Amino acid sequence: MTSEHGKRLTRLQIMVSDDEIQALDDWRFSERMPSRAAAIRELLRRGLGAEGYNGEAGKQGNSGSFGVINTNDDK
């Protein structure tokens, strides 16, 4: 959930295995993602988009889409 200003309002905590975190980190570094959180948000966006949930999840974007740089030009 995001506010009208794009700030994230909901914290999500998950448990992952050592293999899953290694796979995430490998992908994150190969894609030059700035953080694990950004990588998880991008993978979630891609997965939801692939399944046909094209709302926010289906949008393409720049680094602002990963929650690193917040600009209003990305809308």
N, C-alpha and C positions, 0 to 999 in steps of 0.2 A: 504494500500500500504506500502511495506517495501523496504528499500534500499537493495543493495547487501550485506550489513553488518548486516541486520536484524533490523535496527532501524525503528521505526514507524514514518511515515511521514504525516499521515492524522489524524486530530482531528475530532471526531464525537461527537456531542452533541445531547442528546435526553431528552425529558420531560417524566417523569413517574409519576404515581399516588402514593399515600402513600401506598396502598396495594401492588403495584408492587415493590416498594423499600423494603418493609418489607419482601416480598417473596424472593427477591434477597439477602437481608442480611441474612435471615434464611438459605437459601441454601449455601451462601458463608461461613458462620460460620460452618455449618455441614460438608462441604467439605474442610474446613481449607484453604480456598483461601486467599491470602495475601491482596487483595484489591477488591473494587467493580469493578474496571476496569479489573482486572484479571478474576473475576467471569464472567463479561459480555463477555469478549473475549472467555472464555471456553464455555459458553452457546451458543455463536454464532458459534463456531467451531463445537460443537455437533449438533446443529440444522442444519447447512449446510451439515454436514456429513450424517445426517439421511435422508436428502432430495436428496442425491446422488451427491452433490458437493464435490468431494473427493480430490481436490487440497490441499492446505494448511489446509483447514477445516477438512479434513479426517485424518490427522496425529495424532497418539497418542504420548504422550511425557511426560516429567517430568516438573519440575517447570520452566525451561527455556521456555516451550511452553506457559506459562502464562505471559511471558514478565517480570518476576521477576529477573531471573538470565540469562544473555546472555552468552552462550557458543557456540563455533563452533562445539562441539562434537555431538550436537543434530540433525545434518542434515542427 
